[in-house]
Amino acid sequence: MNSSDEKLTKSFYDRISHSYDLIADSNEHVAREKGLAALSIAEGEKVLEIGYGTGHSLVALAESVGTTGSVYGVDISDGMQKVSEKRVTEAGVADRVNLSVAITPPLPFEDQTFDVVSMSFTLELFPLETIPAVLEEIKRVLKPGGRLGVVSMALPKEGEKDSFLEKTYKWMHQHFPHIVDCQPIDAVGFLKNAGFSIKEELDLNIWTMPVAVLVGTTPT
């Protein structure tokens, strides 16, 4: 993603930050919650969420890690940061949540910092050629045996065809990428190519469009 694209993306998410839940979360929340459940977050763990959006997952993660754990978040949007800070404060978990705004990659954290990294409807926002670099950064900041949770729009399984809505969505992404900004991806393939072992895989759909819920682990 070049600097011009980054500025457009940041501006777009800043504008929709206060209305994002109405636009997207009503459709995404079931898959997002299943992704968090698959990660089985334990008390005391240190967790990073990339693309924390309006903060729903931050609250759930903070509740799971308890008072002895911590949750970090990085997002491209200042607007999303403000919305999320308000949400975690109202939920009473702000003391264990640390949020930052940054362009990814790289990730602004030291090597082997986190037990878990979580991404929900975020990996597919990156250009296809950038996804390997994103995953390398995630491997860098994860501890040995650390877990990566990914919820993403997926490609149809072999032998299946795109639904009408899927075809329309892909066309919209191709022609209006800053409005329909995510794209279906082969998340399993990307994670395997990056050296993750797939431990959990669940296939869902949103309005006939396939969604992948994955948990991958780094080598111990």
PyMOL commands that set and color helices and strands:
alter all, ss='L'
color gray80, all
select helices_A, chain A and resi 3-16+20-39+56-65+78-90+94-96+123-125+131-141+164-175+187-193
alter helices_A, ss='H'
color red, helices_A
select strands_A, chain A and resi 46-50+70-75+97-101+114-120+142-153+197-206+209-217
alter strands_A, ss='S'
color yellow, strands_A
deselect
rebuild
show_as cartoon
